[in-house]
Amino acid sequence: MCIKSAPKLQDYFYELPDEFIAKYPLEHRDSSKLLHYENGSILHKQFTNIAELIPESSHLVFNNTKVIPARLHFRKPTGAKIEIFLLNPLLPSTLIQQSMESKGPLTWKCMIGNLKRWKENEQLSCEIDLNETTYSIQAKLINRENREVELSWSPDDISFAELVEASGEVPLPPYLNREAEEDDKLRYQTVYSDKEGAVAAPTAGLHFTDKTFEELKSNGISVEYLTLHTGAGTFQPIKHDNVIEHPMHSEQMVFSKQNILNLISAKGNIIAVGTTSMRSLESLYWFGVYLINGYSDTFRIEKLAPYQEYAKLPGKVESLEAVLQWMEKNNMGQLIGTTEIFIFPGYQFKLCNGLVTNFHQPGSTLILLVAAFTHGNWKEIYKEAVNNKYRFLSYGDSSLLWNNKLT
């Protein structure tokens, strides 16, 4: 499929009063409102109704990434504060899970607060107490231009994941405009989070509870988990009126072989819980397209991959079977890749016909994804949400959206 007309950013704004932004979560995860959209019809429900709104034999796919306290604070001998915001690992491995399990030293690409006060190759240090042991953490700026920081600690008998859990601060979205609090360590995390490495929560999953999962199971609805480590780029605003010029962020995904098998055998609806799960699943389809067309055997999905011309555009099962065969040929139990996929109006969805998602920022890449999924009806959906005083953004209310036009 080619891009027939580039979306214009000005068409994807709506008025979001500040009082509609949920600055804090509700007391109970599943007590949010739930907007149900299908074939132009909108119903207002509670999230506790979600299991009864999903047909039997549907297949829900969750992102089990775990948010790390990615903000690390150091102070120079002069008193100047330096904040390091972890983005992605560089050395000794670019694999997030491997880096989190490492006992150092590590090099990460970072955003750095007060960079002008930190000289290249200058080492900063701080101490934390954990398990009756005092740990010294060192941070050295080894490449100022690229914001590359070397991190080490002593004694080195704990993993990097344990270290940041003890010393870091939860990276709340900037639009909440408040400091992280102790409760955020629990609430800005899904109950099923498992794989450390995200710097932003897959917020659609924040509403799910153990009771929700029990109800889904009793209704004959299956669930499974992939991993996409959500990056800070998800909050990057679009600055170009021609949205195609927006530089999409790259995020790391992990699929198990069983994920592929389950998706191939799925007979009912495939529902992505969150835009991160959606982007991962659709990226998986395009990797199969790469393989079938001899385009690439590297699982790296470029921003505009879906909008290129291909000699053959396979169906869902054929594409996934190509991925499975490639994994078996290479004796792989899991598939690790990256995606920059940009889903905007005109995109034709290949795997997912259901989406659970929160309400997103005006003029964002996530609004474009929702607009594509709802075939341009997003304005009516969001107007209904505003008129019914839904809570917006990460800690806000939820929606269950359907797309019955898979290709």
C-alpha positions as CSV (number, residue, x, y, z in Angstrom):
1,M,0.0,0.0,0.0
2,C,1.3,3.5,-0.8
3,I,0.6,6.7,1.0
4,K,-2.2,8.4,-1.0
5,S,-2.3,11.6,1.1
6,A,-0.2,12.6,4.1
7,P,-2.1,13.3,7.3
8,K,-2.0,16.9,8.5
9,L,-1.2,17.4,12.1
10,Q,-3.8,20.2,12.5
11,D,-6.6,17.6,11.8
12,Y,-5.7,15.6,15.0
13,F,-6.2,18.1,17.8
14,Y,-9.0,18.4,20.2
15,E,-9.7,20.6,23.2
16,L,-8.5,18.9,26.4
17,P,-9.2,21.0,29.5
18,D,-6.5,20.6,32.2
19,E,-9.0,19.4,34.7
20,F,-9.8,16.4,32.5
21,I,-6.2,15.1,32.9
22,A,-6.0,12.4,35.6
23,K,-3.1,13.5,37.7
24,Y,-3.5,10.6,40.1
25,P,-5.0,7.1,39.7
26,L,-8.3,6.0,41.1
27,E,-8.3,4.1,44.4
28,H,-9.2,0.9,42.6
29,R,-7.6,-0.1,39.3
30,D,-10.8,-1.4,37.7
31,S,-13.2,1.4,38.8
32,S,-12.5,3.5,35.7
33,K,-15.1,4.2,33.0
34,L,-15.0,2.2,29.8
35,L,-16.1,3.6,26.5
36,H,-17.2,0.8,24.1
37,Y,-17.0,1.6,20.4
38,E,-18.2,-0.6,17.5
39,N,-19.4,0.1,14.0
40,G,-20.1,3.8,14.9
41,S,-22.0,3.0,18.1
42,I,-20.7,4.2,21.4
43,L,-21.8,2.8,24.8
44,H,-20.6,4.0,28.2
45,K,-19.7,1.2,30.6
46,Q,-17.4,0.6,33.6
47,F,-14.1,-1.3,33.3
48,T,-15.6,-4.0,35.5
49,N,-17.8,-4.8,32.5
50,I,-15.0,-5.6,30.1
51,A,-15.1,-9.4,30.2
52,E,-18.8,-9.4,29.2
53,L,-18.1,-7.1,26.3
54,I,-15.5,-9.4,24.7
55,P,-16.8,-12.4,22.7
56,E,-15.9,-15.9,23.8
57,S,-12.8,-17.4,22.1
58,S,-11.2,-13.9,21.8
59,H,-7.5,-13.6,22.4
60,L,-6.1,-10.7,24.4
61,V,-2.4,-9.8,24.0
62,F,-0.7,-7.9,26.8
63,N,2.6,-6.1,27.1
64,N,4.4,-7.4,30.2
65,T,7.2,-4.8,30.3
66,K,8.0,-3.4,33.7
67,V,8.7,0.3,34.3
68,I,12.1,0.9,35.8
69,P,12.8,3.9,38.1
70,A,14.8,5.5,35.2
71,R,15.6,8.9,36.8
72,L,18.9,8.8,38.7
73,H,20.0,11.8,40.7
74,F,23.6,12.8,41.4
75,R,25.2,15.9,42.9
76,K,28.5,17.4,42.1
77,P,30.9,18.5,44.9
78,T,29.9,22.1,44.0
79,G,26.3,21.2,44.9
80,A,25.0,21.2,41.3
81,K,22.3,18.5,40.7
82,I,22.7,16.2,37.7
83,E,19.7,14.1,36.6
84,I,20.2,11.0,34.4
85,F,17.2,9.6,32.5
86,L,18.0,6.2,31.2
87,L,16.9,5.7,27.6
88,N,18.5,2.5,26.1
89,P,21.6,0.4,26.7
90,L,24.6,0.5,24.4
91,L,27.3,-1.6,26.0
92,P,28.1,-4.4,26.6
93,S,24.8,-5.2,25.0
94,T,21.9,-3.3,23.4
95,L,19.4,-5.9,24.7
96,I,17.5,-4.3,27.5
97,Q,16.8,-7.5,29.4
98,Q,20.4,-8.6,29.3
99,S,21.5,-5.1,30.5
100,M,19.0,-5.1,33.4
101,E,20.4,-8.5,34.6
102,S,24.0,-7.3,34.3
103,K,26.3,-6.6,37.2
104,G,28.0,-3.8,35.3
105,P,29.7,-1.8,34.2
106,L,27.2,-0.6,31.5
107,T,26.9,2.2,29.0
108,W,23.5,3.8,28.4
109,K,22.2,6.5,26.2
110,C,20.5,9.1,28.4
111,M,18.7,12.3,28.7
112,I,20.7,14.5,31.1
113,G,19.4,17.3,33.2
114,N,21.9,20.2,33.8
115,L,24.2,18.8,31.2
116,K,26.1,22.1,30.9
117,R,27.4,21.5,34.5
118,W,28.8,18.0,33.7
119,K,32.2,17.8,32.0
120,E,33.0,14.9,29.6
121,N,34.9,12.1,31.5
122,E,34.0,13.6,34.8
123,Q,32.8,11.0,37.3
124,L,30.0,11.5,39.7
125,S,29.1,9.2,42.6
126,C,26.4,8.7,45.1
127,E,25.6,6.1,47.8
128,I,22.5,4.0,48.6
129,D,21.8,1.5,51.4
130,L,20.3,-1.8,50.4
131,N,20.0,-5.0,52.3
132,E,22.3,-3.7,55.1
133,T,25.0,-2.9,52.5
134,T,26.1,0.5,51.3
135,Y,26.5,0.7,47.5
136,S,28.6,3.3,45.7
137,I,27.2,4.2,42.3
138,Q,29.5,5.9,39.7
139,A,28.4,7.7,36.6
140,K,30.8,9.0,34.0
141,L,29.9,11.1,30.9
142,I,31.9,9.4,28.2
143,N,30.3,11.1,25.2
144,R,28.8,14.5,25.7
145,E,27.4,14.9,22.2
146,N,25.6,11.6,22.2
147,R,24.7,11.7,25.9
148,E,26.4,8.4,26.6
149,V,27.0,7.6,30.3
150,E,29.0,4.7,31.8
151,L,27.5,3.4,35.0
152,S,29.2,1.1,37.5
153,W,28.7,0.2,41.2
154,S,30.4,-1.5,44.1
155,P,30.1,-4.0,45.5
156,D,28.9,-5.5,42.2
157,D,26.9,-8.3,43.7
158,I,23.5,-7.0,42.7
159,S,22.0,-6.5,39.2
160,F,21.4,-3.2,37.5
161,A,17.7,-3.8,37.9
162,E,18.1,-4.1,41.6
163,L,20.3,-1.0,41.7
164,V,17.9,1.3,39.9
165,E,14.9,-0.1,41.8
166,A,16.6,1.0,45.0
167,S,18.0,4.3,43.8
168,G,15.9,5.6,41.0
169,E,12.7,7.6,40.7
170,V,9.6,6.6,38.7
171,P,9.6,8.5,35.3
172,L,6.1,9.9,35.3
173,P,4.8,11.3,32.0
174,P,5.7,15.0,31.7
175,Y,2.1,16.0,31.1
176,L,1.2,15.0,34.7
177,N,3.2,18.0,35.8
178,R,4.0,16.7,39.2
179,E,6.8,14.9,41.1
180,A,6.6,11.1,41.5
181,E,5.4,9.9,44.8
182,E,5.9,6.6,46.7
183,D,2.5,5.3,45.5
184,D,3.5,5.7,41.9
185,K,6.0,2.9,42.2
186,L,3.1,0.5,42.5
187,R,0.3,2.2,40.6
188,Y,2.4,3.2,37.5
189,Q,2.9,-0.5,36.9
190,T,0.6,-3.2,35.7
191,V,-0.2,-6.1,38.0
192,Y,1.4,-8.5,35.4
193,S,4.6,-6.5,34.8
194,D,7.5,-8.8,34.6
195,K,10.4,-7.8,32.2
196,E,12.3,-4.7,33.4
197,G,13.2,-2.1,30.9
198,A,10.4,0.4,30.1
199,V,10.5,4.1,31.0
200,A,6.8,4.5,30.4
201,A,4.0,2.2,31.5
202,P,1.7,0.4,28.9
203,T,-1.1,2.3,30.5
204,A,-4.0,0.4,29.0
205,G,-3.0,-2.4,31.3
206,L,-3.2,-0.4,34.5
207,H,-6.9,-1.1,34.8
208,F,-6.6,-4.9,34.9
209,T,-6.7,-6.7,38.2
210,D,-6.5,-10.4,39.2
211,K,-10.3,-10.5,39.4
212,T,-10.4,-9.2,35.8
213,F,-8.2,-12.0,34.6
214,E,-10.4,-14.6,36.4
215,E,-13.5,-13.2,34.7
216,L,-11.8,-13.3,31.3
217,K,-10.8,-16.9,31.8
218,S,-14.3,-18.0,33.0
219,N,-15.7,-16.4,29.9
220,G,-13.5,-18.4,27.6
221,I,-11.2,-15.6,26.7
222,S,-7.5,-16.4,26.4
223,V,-4.6,-14.1,27.3
224,E,-0.9,-14.0,26.6
225,Y,2.1,-11.7,26.9
226,L,4.7,-10.2,24.7
227,T,7.2,-7.6,25.6
228,L,7.8,-4.1,24.2
229,H,10.0,-1.9,26.3
230,T,8.2,1.5,26.1
231,G,10.6,4.4,25.5
232,A,10.5,8.0,26.3
233,G,9.9,8.8,22.6
234,T,6.3,7.8,23.1
235,F,5.8,11.3,24.7
236,Q,7.7,13.1,21.9
237,P,5.3,15.6,20.4
238,I,4.8,15.8,16.6
239,K,6.2,19.1,15.4
240,H,5.6,18.7,11.6
241,D,2.3,19.5,10.0
242,N,3.1,16.7,7.5
243,V,3.1,14.0,10.2
244,I,5.2,11.7,8.0
245,E,8.2,13.8,8.7
246,H,7.9,13.0,12.4
247,P,11.0,11.0,13.5
248,M,9.5,7.9,15.1
249,H,11.2,6.4,18.2
250,S,12.6,2.9,18.1
251,E,11.5,0.4,20.7
252,Q,12.6,-3.2,21.5
253,M,10.2,-6.1,21.3
254,V,10.4,-9.7,22.4
255,F,8.2,-12.5,21.2
256,S,8.4,-16.1,22.3
257,K,7.9,-19.0,19.9
258,Q,4.7,-19.8,21.7
259,N,3.4,-16.3,21.0
260,I,3.7,-17.0,17.3
261,L,2.0,-20.4,17.6
262,N,-0.8,-19.0,19.6
263,L,-1.4,-16.2,17.1
264,I,-1.4,-18.6,14.2
265,S,-4.0,-20.8,15.9
266,A,-6.2,-18.0,17.2
267,K,-9.7,-18.4,15.7
268,G,-11.5,-15.5,17.3
269,N,-10.7,-11.8,17.8
270,I,-7.2,-10.7,18.4
271,I,-7.3,-7.8,20.9
272,A,-4.3,-5.7,21.7
273,V,-4.2,-4.3,25.2
274,G,-2.5,-1.0,24.6
275,T,-0.9,0.7,21.6
276,T,2.4,-0.9,22.5
277,S,0.9,-4.4,22.0
278,M,-0.8,-3.2,18.9
279,R,2.5,-1.8,17.4
280,S,4.3,-5.0,18.3
281,L,1.7,-7.3,16.7
282,E,1.4,-5.4,13.6
283,S,5.3,-5.2,13.4
284,L,5.4,-9.0,13.6
285,Y,3.2,-9.2,10.6
286,W,5.5,-6.9,8.6
287,F,8.5,-9.0,9.5
288,G,6.8,-11.9,7.9
289,V,6.3,-9.7,4.8
290,Y,10.0,-8.9,4.8
291,L,10.9,-12.6,4.9
292,I,8.5,-13.7,2.2
293,N,9.6,-10.9,-0.1
294,G,13.3,-11.4,0.6
295,Y,13.5,-7.8,1.8
296,S,15.4,-8.5,5.0
297,D,16.0,-11.2,7.6
298,T,16.6,-8.6,10.3
299,F,13.7,-8.0,12.7
300,R,13.8,-4.2,12.5
301,I,10.6,-2.6,11.2
302,E,11.2,0.8,9.7
303,K,8.8,3.7,10.2
304,L,7.1,3.5,6.8
305,A,7.5,-0.2,6.2
306,P,3.7,-0.8,5.8
307,Y,3.4,1.9,3.1
308,Q,5.9,0.4,0.7
309,E,5.2,-1.7,-2.4
310,Y,5.8,-5.5,-2.0
311,A,5.6,-8.2,-4.7
312,K,3.5,-10.3,-2.3
313,L,1.3,-9.2,0.6
314,P,0.5,-12.4,2.5
315,G,-2.4,-13.1,4.8
316,K,-2.0,-13.2,8.6
317,V,-1.4,-16.9,8.9
318,E,1.0,-17.1,6.0
319,S,3.1,-14.1,7.3
320,L,3.3,-15.6,10.9
321,E,4.2,-19.0,9.5
322,A,7.1,-17.5,7.6
323,V,8.3,-16.0,10.9
324,L,7.9,-19.3,12.7
325,Q,9.8,-21.2,10.0
326,W,12.6,-18.6,10.1
327,M,12.8,-19.0,13.9
328,E,12.9,-22.8,13.6
329,K,15.6,-22.7,10.8
330,N,17.7,-20.5,13.1
331,N,17.0,-22.6,16.2
332,M,15.4,-19.6,18.0
333,G,13.1,-19.9,21.1
334,Q,12.4,-16.2,21.1
335,L,12.5,-13.4,18.6
336,I,14.0,-10.0,19.6
337,G,13.6,-7.0,17.3
338,T,13.0,-3.3,17.1
339,T,10.2,-1.3,15.6
340,E,9.7,2.3,14.5
341,I,6.3,1.5,12.8
342,F,4.2,4.6,12.3
343,I,0.5,3.8,12.2
344,F,-1.6,6.7,10.9
345,P,-4.9,7.0,9.0
346,G,-4.7,4.9,5.8
347,Y,-3.0,2.0,7.6
348,Q,-4.6,-1.3,7.0
349,F,-4.6,-3.5,10.1
350,K,-3.4,-7.1,9.6
351,L,-3.6,-8.9,13.0
352,C,-5.7,-6.9,15.5
353,N,-9.4,-6.2,15.3
354,G,-9.8,-5.0,18.9
355,L,-7.9,-2.5,21.0
356,V,-8.1,-1.6,24.7
357,T,-6.6,1.8,25.2
358,N,-6.7,5.0,27.3
359,F,-7.4,8.5,26.0
360,H,-4.4,10.1,24.4
361,Q,-2.9,13.6,24.0
362,P,-4.1,15.9,21.2
363,G,-1.9,15.8,18.1
364,S,0.1,12.7,19.3
365,T,1.2,9.6,17.4
366,L,-1.2,7.6,19.5
367,I,-4.2,9.7,18.4
368,L,-3.1,9.0,14.8
369,L,-3.1,5.2,15.6
370,V,-6.6,5.4,17.2
371,A,-7.8,7.5,14.2
372,A,-6.5,4.8,11.8
373,F,-8.1,2.0,13.9
374,T,-11.5,3.7,14.1
375,H,-11.5,4.8,10.4
376,G,-11.6,8.5,11.2
377,N,-14.3,8.3,13.9
378,W,-11.9,9.2,16.7
379,K,-13.3,12.8,16.9
380,E,-16.8,11.5,17.8
381,I,-15.3,9.1,20.3
382,Y,-13.3,11.8,22.0
383,K,-16.2,14.2,21.9
384,E,-18.3,11.7,23.7
385,A,-15.5,11.1,26.3
386,V,-15.2,14.8,27.0
387,N,-19.0,15.3,27.2
388,N,-19.2,12.4,29.7
389,K,-16.3,13.8,31.8
390,Y,-13.9,10.9,31.2
391,R,-10.5,11.1,32.8
392,F,-7.7,11.4,30.2
393,L,-4.1,10.2,29.7
394,S,-2.0,7.7,31.6
395,Y,-4.0,7.5,34.9
396,G,-7.3,8.1,33.1
397,D,-10.2,6.0,31.9
398,S,-10.3,3.3,29.3
399,S,-11.9,2.3,26.0
400,L,-12.6,-0.9,24.1
401,L,-12.5,-0.2,20.3
402,W,-13.3,-2.6,17.5
403,N,-12.2,-2.6,13.9
404,N,-14.1,-5.1,11.7
405,K,-12.2,-4.3,8.5
406,L,-9.0,-6.3,8.6
407,T,-7.3,-6.9,5.3
